[in-house]
Amino acid sequence: MAVSQPATFNEEWPDSRVFAYLNHLPPHGTDADFSVLYTAFKHMRPYDFERLLTRFVADGRNINATNPQGQTIHEVIAQYPSQSQPFLDVLSRFAA
């Protein structure tokens, strides 16, 4: 039997962990900026997502990048009503 690591919740993420998402390689055919935002949304809490967006925007990256279906990260996140509002609030603070 394999030893598993216990789940941890609400742990504080260091900057190195948050900002590592900026180097995420996208799947073939997906915009790199969209891929970073989507992956961060799937794995981060809103607070960490906001930290990432601060650096993302400062680096001149495209917060309005789209997926292959032409959707922005705002449009994709809005499809998840049970968890979307805190993330949408964060995005609205960075909207151009």
Buried (B, 14 or more C-beta within 10 A) or exposed (E): EEEEEEEEEEEEBEEEEBBEBBEBEBEEEBBBBBBBBBBBBEEBBBEBBBBBBBBBBEEEBBBEBBBEEEBBBBEBBBEEEEEBEBBBEBBEEEEE
